[in-house]
Amino acid sequence: MILINKRFTVVFLLLAVLLVSWQPVQGADQLTDAVIGFLPQRQLYRVAIVTPGGVEEYVYQAEFRIDADTRQLRASTDGPGYTMESRYDGNLRLLNSEMVVLNSEDAARVGFDHRVAAYDTVEGKYVLVFYLEGKLQDTREVYLQEQATEIEVLGLHLQALLNQGRTDFHGLMLDLNAPGRYKLDARVLTEKQVQALAEQKNMAPQVKSMLENPEQITVFSIGYDGILRFFFPTRFHVVLEKTAPHRVLAYWAGSGERLRFHVYEFLE
């Protein structure tokens, strides 16, 4: 996602995406055969982007709604800096999205006030178009053999897995800002490992309080596999409720000055 405020310009200018392996349940119908068949019909969250010291730098609302007629998921992001509407297929692969930057100073900083992204199924590519004050600024194309899923809906993938009684997550990380695809490994942390995670320095107090009750949560630790783990040791962590429907509680990645926590509060 894009984080816009006076202190930060862009966390991700394009889309960080995740290629996820999903094996449906045999014999299920078309709707429950897909990822969205294991998600609540509607989820509304307050999401705060938090520093290691616990300061909320940016707060927005995220709503996820499943349309049973189209068998798609619609995601709406509404905050003081920007709004975004996205549409996904039944397996949470991005079909299209539209972002509007609301503040002219922020738009000048990131170089656009309107961004449209869409997947071209014929040519197998994502097309991203950037506008500023109605004028075309840039067009970018990223060719993919597979459709991809934004990193921000990773929590929904894991939620769907847990609602199916599974934890076998597999995937490839693809960053549209740079070439290359990297195999991921994923594991669910034990209660002892969660407690150790809570004691790490630079842990935001909001997240630390969650981790101090490991019996109430499930924590996925996701990172690069193979030799890449020696060059990129940082793990991506996602915290979900232990009990169904396993709502998303937090996720974070990064280190040093770039470390930020996304803390979710379920509203309805």
Summary of the structure (lengths in Angstrom):
residues: 268
radius of gyration: 18.2
end to end distance: 22.4
largest distance: 54.2
contacts: 801
relative contact order: 0.17
helix: 18%
strand: 43%
